[in-house]
Amino acid sequence: MKAIVNDAYGLPGGLELRDVDTPAPRVNEVQVRVLAAAVNPGDWDLMHGTPYIVRLSTGLRRPRNTVLGLAIAGRVAAVGGSDSAFSPGDAVYAGIGHGGFAEYACVSVDRLAPMPSNLTFEQAAAVPIGGVTALQAFRDVGRVQPGQRVLINGASGGVGTFAVQIAKALGAAVTGVCSTSNVGLVRSLGADQVIDYTQEDFTTNGQQYDLILDNVGNRSLSELRRALTRRGMLIPNSNKGSGRWLGGYLRRAVQAVVVSPFVPQRLRPFASTDKREDLVALTGLIESGAVTPVIDRTYPMNEAAEALAYYGSGHVRGKVIITIGQDEGHEHGEGSGAR
Ligand SMILES: NC(=O)c1ccc[n+]([C@@H]2O[C@H](COP(=O)([O-])OP(=O)(O)OC[C@H]3O[C@@H](n4cnc5c(N)ncnc54)[C@H](OP(=O)(O)O)[C@@H]3O)[C@@H](O)[C@H]2O)c1
């Protein structure tokens, strides 16, 4: 099968489209004919090998898993084992650890869900990381209640566009922060208020929020706390900044642990996890019309390097998608069944 291969850590120019072995599904796995995959922040980090701390799990000198791709949509090609909830031909979507920028990927059944019936494969691939992160941040970590004031810094990106819609669906009064050209987009997603960060600083305008989801990481902890109510919660969600070794996420997580006992506000970094139940919950929100994925650009598979380079600009609107194949409905997988 064809795959986008990342043999060495570096920039998108090092990615190569070439033939690799097709993965076969183990018991409790499904082999998916991938039709679309999304570019996610984790793909950039795994491609580049920074912050260096990620290499402890991905390979110190070179990537252990050379095929990137954390989020996919496609059709089941083969199932591992004889007792599966899925059948060949089912339209599915999933967040997977790696291997999505390829014609076939194997996914554990507990990460896989039937795709929302009202989405294209490109739209569906946009959902698993950004949508799941926003859902888990607001429903599980923030426990957002109707009427609470929620601010999303970085409201126009891959997490932010889902966050605005999910916070609204939970009944919050939502403020989104983005640049001038994205004000209309964020408003159209349902934000009650939009702050253009080129015109106004949300940390000094006197407004306070019950919950801030920070997807950008460009403000200090004390600046963000100034925009929180006395018992408010900050979810620092960005991995940007803070040098090549630790990355912003870990630095802010350590800061949060150190500062939390001394302040009334709650500082709650978290790592999202790929779970079938959360995709099922998102399917409900999407099919009801409460949430719609936003796609900025779509690239063919042979332009994956351009897709990653565009993502690396730091100003995408929603998601960047790589189209991997054409939907031919039910087909027989290349996999050899369970192993
Ligand atoms: N906790 C977890 O498990 C988890 C899971 C997924 C992602 N993340 C992290 O979440 C972060 C965001 O991911 P993403 O997919 O949303 O990234 P993204 O798609 O690259 O979005 C970044 C957004 O940041 C905005 N931005 C840039 N500069 C800004 C500024 N000065 N003020 C306000 N907004 C600004 C951009 O909007 P404009 O173009 O309008 O400037 C852009 O829309 C990443 O750092 C990622 O590592 C964490």
The ligand as a Gaussian input file, in Angstrom:
#p B3LYP/6-31G(d) Opt

LIG

0 1
 N       -4.491000      18.359000      25.762000
 C       -4.501000      17.588000      24.713000
 O       -4.609000      16.365000      24.806000
 C       -4.425000      18.221000      23.337000
 C       -5.037000      17.601000      22.243000
 C       -5.007000      18.237000      21.001000
 C       -4.306000      19.449000      20.858000
 N       -3.687000      19.983000      21.941000
 C       -2.936000      21.248000      21.809000
 O       -3.874000      22.282000      21.539000
 C       -3.205000      23.311000      20.836000
 C       -4.126000      23.836000      19.764000
 O       -4.337000      22.833000      18.802000
 P       -5.099000      23.189000      17.474000
 O       -5.268000      21.938000      16.713000
 O       -6.304000      23.997000      17.768000
 O       -4.022000      24.135000      16.767000
 P       -4.202000      24.969000      15.456000
 O       -5.249000      24.363000      14.616000
 O       -2.841000      25.183000      14.913000
 O       -4.808000      26.369000      15.926000
 C       -4.035000      27.384000      16.415000
 C       -4.920000      28.616000      16.487000
 O       -4.218000      29.538000      17.306000
 C       -4.613000      30.803000      16.902000
 N       -3.647000      31.823000      17.282000
 C       -2.385000      31.988000      16.828000
 N       -1.838000      33.052000      17.454000
 C       -2.798000      33.526000      18.312000
 C       -2.844000      34.577000      19.265000
 N       -1.804000      35.402000      19.427000
 N       -3.967000      34.741000      20.006000
 C       -5.043000      33.933000      19.843000
 N       -5.062000      32.915000      18.931000
 C       -3.948000      32.736000      18.206000
 C       -4.784000      30.747000      15.403000
 O       -5.826000      31.643000      15.084000
 P       -5.589000      32.933000      14.168000
 O       -5.200000      32.378000      12.814000
 O       -6.913000      33.615000      14.190000
 O       -4.462000      33.712000      14.776000
 C       -5.161000      29.297000      15.141000
 O       -6.502000      29.214000      14.785000
 C       -1.893000      22.734000      20.314000
 O       -0.800000      23.339000      20.981000
 C       -1.971000      21.262000      20.650000
 O       -0.729000      20.714000      20.975000
 C       -3.734000      19.424000      23.176000

